[in-house]
């Protein structure tokens, strides 16, 4: 009993403070019959106790607490991040929102701690060749995103490398807005993406959108119907529901179908779709023309989940299916 009238049951300690064949129970202090795990009240009770004994009590408590803590799962920061290459090269129309789009993909990767983003405004890294000067090639990445237009400066080796990256290596391709306004003279690119751009009949407008695949993790956060201020592309004749799974489409009952730039006789205007290409994964959405689009939390969420899928971090149903009756 110490001069304060408090007694402490502690683990046997040597002079060097180490535990010697002691019990693995937490030390406790008895203050006049009030006994329990050592806490704030115990510490107040122990103020008048032997200082060295208090130090040893605390040391033992910390050691035991550390040893008895369950092992937790690895922190997200310790997980190996994937790598996304974002290409903003253009040989056609210059979109004002390209910088915002690339920055958004960079921020989504940083905020989620799931991927690192490398932004390029040229196509040098679209190759399987070894490059000098710390330049990367496609083998370094898990997915590629295009916000592009026109016939880009890519030679035959680069084109073959991009197709092989997705088709043979099982990597991902993320098509943003005008990605399908690219490489009209390279049919294999249109086959990979699922369609080309064939005008935007209504320009930028409050587009009426229908959620077509409400269980898909990429878009299930959207309401069943909504509008968004954006420029919606009309998919070309290469588009086929036998080859892609549509996630979002325009509500044709709310469109001016007499517009002379409407070319689809089936009135089927897909807004977002995904597909497999060989072993790889391809996602495309026409969203992203306007800066407002990139500010919408629900659209940003779509790009987050789509990128995760393209990187191979989540699984989704890619089975093509006919247009729903309603």
Helices and strands as residue ranges (DSSP letters): E 6-9, E 28-31, E 34-37, H 40-45, G 46-48, H 51-68, G 76-78, E 82-87, H 98-112, E 115-120, G 138-140, E 143-146, H 156-167, E 172-176, G 177-180, H 187-193, E 204-211, E 225-231, E 245-250, G 252-254, E 270-277, E 280-285, H 291-295, H 297-310
